[in-house]
Amino acid sequence: PVQSEKKVYIVDEVHMLSKGAFNAVRNRLEEPPAHVVLVLATTEAHKVPAAIVDRCHRFDFHRPSLQQIAGVLTTAVTMAIASTWRPRFRFSCRHFRELWKFGFHVSASHTVNGMSEQAVNLLVGSLFGSAVLGYFNVAWRMVQLVCSLTGSAVYHVGFSAFSRLQQDRAATARATLQATRLSCLVGFPIAAGIALLAGPMVFLLFGHKWDKCVPLLSIQALEIIPAFYAMFFAACYRALDRPGWALTLALLYATTSIAAILLLAPIGIHMVVVAWVGRSFLLLPV
């Protein structure tokens, strides 16, 4: 076998095989390979030679009889009479409002982040040209890749853990602090490593033609520090039923990013990236 431990071969309507084919099947059944499972299916079992049947496990499939159907229905009726639980549809306006409020803030946060990303690309491309946009995007995507590789898994784990602790605010605070310390322990060396080794990384991945994005990557790599510091915050906000806080932060990030590009564009793209990273540190919740 190439990938699987077992290989399963299904021969349908096996009764239609020729005499020579039956002899070949019988020989295979007498000395079956350890990794082969042979399934012979037929609607006319009486036409299969006895030498083949004797070497197989036989399973006959039939339609359920009236007695079997009656037995299942009797069991279901008996359980329905003995149990007080009944499946039913209930609509709660209060629960609907809670779900709507929570879902709106979560969806709005994702929408704001997506629109902000597109607005940044549009502004950088319009103000600096497509070449600079390409260098900016290469550096930005590399930083985003590092954050997203851990961010998605961490969010789901953190959300589940914080949800269990939401009634105990002291335990939630301790868990958040421990998780933040761990994420910083991992993220800070990664940020420093990418900032220092941006040149070799870009050369190995893209070649010398992308050398102009090296200083941009060195600066943007520092954004990994606040990103890892705040990695558990969104999960914590939503687990504590405060999804609006994440939306507020998303709006602040989007507004300051666009403002920094518009205000600092005359100075150059490097100053824009410095301000981009600086706002990530300034807007960190403490």
Salt bridges, closest charged atoms under 4 A:
GLU13 OE1 - HIS15 ND1 3.32
GLU30 OE2 - ARG55 NH2 3.16
GLU44 OE2 - HIS15 NE2 3.73
GLU44 OE1 - LYS47 NZ 2.69
ASP60 OD1 - ARG58 NE 3.10
GLU98 OE2 - ARG94 NH1 3.08
GLU117 OE2 - ARG141 NH1 2.72
ASP211 OD2 - HIS208 ND1 3.16
GLU223 OE2 - ARG279 NH1 3.51
